[in-house]
Amino acid sequence: MQTAIVFMVIILFTSFQGYRLIFRFKLIELFHAEKQGEQEPKSSLVSTIMAVILLVGSYLLILRQFPDELTIEYLMKNYGVALVALIIGTHLFFHSVTVFLLKLSKRNKSHLYKGTRLIETSQLLHRIRGNARTFTVIALLSAATISFFGVTYSGYYSNEKNAEEMVPFSYVHLSKGQEFDAKVKNIIVNDNEHPVKAELEIPIIEVTGELLFPLDYEWNPVKVLSASTFNEVSKALDREQMVTLSGNQAAVIRPRLTEYTEETFLNKEIALNLPQGKRTLEITNMIVGSVLPFNYPDFYVVVSNDTFAEVVKQKEALIYNAYEVEDEKTTEATSKKFEEIVGQDFQVSSSFYMDYKEGKEGNALMLFILGFLGLVFLAATGSIIYFKQLTEANEAKDNYEILRKLGVSKKDIRNSIRKQTFFVFGLPLLLGILHGSIILNFTTNFISDLIGASIIVPILTAMIAFVMIYLGYYVLTVNTYNKMVNK
């Protein structure tokens, strides 16, 4: 999650720098492209190839895996180069690749001379070079909008899953004696609106250990629990994964916020430092699914019941009382009473609701801020195209008057306007969605891997919402353009 947040900050910073480069020219130039498009442009094979190379190169840099030693200097250089390549590649795409494709379309004579296609193709071809800068701005703003909103909405959407991972039970506290435990239990049980579904004690032994293999993670102290306790936890939390261990066999619970796989631990050994000597265990499995609230270092080892019984004779276990209740997202009143008694030390006690609430409020704030920026960018892109098209419509009134005198029907003219406008809206939007998808694919891979939640739904929701609003601008532009030139 931290990596994804760092990358988001980099995107914000580099995007700001990129927009400074883009907007160094006067914005009014966007609305006078027709003065630059009188002659039919020539296609350049070199520029076309360069555009493809720069775009593909920027995508590869964005999707590049982080090195083992991650530095701010590396992040700035890697993604700074990616941003510059993306901007230049996008501009060359609209400046050269689209010209090449339109000229290729003109060579298909049987297709060109059907209906008003000759008029549409020629109109677009003569104006494409002048519109290249406009399309570049729109594509980049669209990519930024989709990326910002997609990432923040993903965090908001997956907040519940993330809270469940950080705080598996509705309430957890370290046992402090029968009187204290009974007082806490009384508060939870008397909440009739949230009946207790499961109640259990979780004995945990904290010892120092030695991993007999290299691992880039701080593992001490090792938190040891028995296989039977882990299976009770899985049953209480409606999980399917159970463990069966015997002798010196052990299983590692994957540390949260890591991407370790089973191959990292399988058939490796770990030695527990006990008062009566070391106890070496063979790791036979890696389990996904936390037991207690997050407390770094988050290194849990599940051992056989016999091994746990031997270890607990040498080192006293800490007892955690855990409760799972119904509808835990609405336990505000009880959670406040719970925290008043047990305190707010996350290492020894925690409630699901408080973690869920904090995450939801934080993500909601980010969603509002970046959602607002997204709407500003969206309004900017839609407005640029809208006023740009109206400027061109005003210049083209005489041309459409000639077409009507030549016998072209109003319906055909409207269809021609609709197709041209669709090209103007669709092409930069398509490239913007592609840019945004590459960025989202990179950042959300970290989010989905770390919290284990599918974020396809929020990403698709963000893109669909963006396209639908954009579609509204398209319909408005077509209708206004048609009224101006096709009375």
Beta strands, then each sheet from edge to edge (+ up, - down):
strand 1: 171-174
strand 2: 196-207
strand 3: 209-211
strand 4: 222-226
strand 5: 249-253
strand 6: 269-274
strand 7: 277-287
strand 8: 300-303
strand 9: 318-325
strand 10: 349-351
sheet 1: 3+ 6- 7+ 5+ 8- 4- 2+ 9- 1+ 10-
end
